[in-house]
Amino acid sequence: MDKFKIGIIGAGGIADVMMGAFKLATNVEVSAVTSRRLETATMFADKHNISEVYPSWQEMILSKNIDAIYVATPSNIKEEICIAAAGLGKHILAEKPFVSFSSLEKITNACRSNSVAFLDGTHFVHNPRTKQIKDNMASEIGSPKVVRSTFYYPLEDTSNIRFDVFKEPLTSVGDLGWYNIRAIVEFLDPETEILNVKASREVDNETGAIVRAGGIITYKDGKTSTFDFGFDLGVCLMDLDIIGDRGLIRLDDFVLDWKSGLGFDNKEHVLGYSLRQGMEEPKDWTYMPVQSEKPQAVIMIENFAKMATDPSGNEAIASINASLKTQKILDAVFEACDEN
């Protein structure tokens, strides 16, 4: 069977890292690349043995030699690229974040109208651990009431695109906060509307970018979520607590798992999560192992290729809805940060 052929738009750092996952995926092949500078795309193609290089994304999406595109560009141009590619029948795997709910809605509407798949590049939702937690949550901790999340990723280089308020207008809210909010969508799944969002922020004086923020979201059904994220603290933290009426599930690597998340490669680590109930002491906490033969980024890519075979199916629809829910809450968080 022919492999699902993907063209990469944007030959920067994230695309370079993701090539490791693309090469491990069994059902896909990266067959083309383009970037803002032709020489950058050519160097990328040479490094990763990619057969075709295009001088522009406009030319790439016209190619009959690709089935889909992986969009690893700045957020401010994703809408134009995705809508144009969807109109030509190309399936869309797009790195988060997006500039706004309105923009993402336009992208996903274009995908639906043209019967192509859309998937945002959030790895952890494809980790077998996420499914195991969701399947077992009711029996292990009861009904989830609270999600607490922290994602700190040290980054001091203010020339990095994440500090560019034109290309990445949501700055750290979009780059890091997306994961905090996606955890709410995946695990808390509030059944009612947001009652209130409160947030505080720290802004980089040189660039005007939000470099750290924290706050709380409350819902009309009584569920709550606290979140913290930022670039300016000297430690990588990826903590997640899911608290139900009968216990707690805890992860300390919910974004990029220690075993094989991008940037980590510890084959000896046992993928899983901690379970606590009642008045248990630390010696009584239970570690729940999870079996996974592939890194979560590889599973995401393979799932994308499968989704493209049925872009109007339940899985594809659920994926789009999760992306939209995440962006809608993210916009509310950004607005709350802006107010303060």
Buried (B, 14 or more C-beta within 10 A) or exposed (E): EEBBBBBBBBBBEBBBEBBBBBBBBEBBBBBBBBBBEEEBBBBBBEEBEBEBBBEBBEEBBBBEEBBBBBBBBBBBBBBBBBBBBBBBEBBBBBBBBBBBBEBBBBBBBBBBEBEBBBBBBBBBBBBBBBEBBBEBBEEBBBEBBBBBBBBBBEBEEBEBBBBBBEBBBBBBBBBBBBBBBBBBBBBBBBEEEBBEBBBEBBBBEEBEBBBBBBBBBBBEEEBBBBBBBBBEBEEBBBBBBBBBEEBBBBBBBBBBBBBBBBEBEEEEEEBBBBBBBEEEEEEEEEEBEBEBEBBBBBBBBBBBBBBBEEBEEEBBBEBBEBBBBBBBBBBBBBEBBEEE
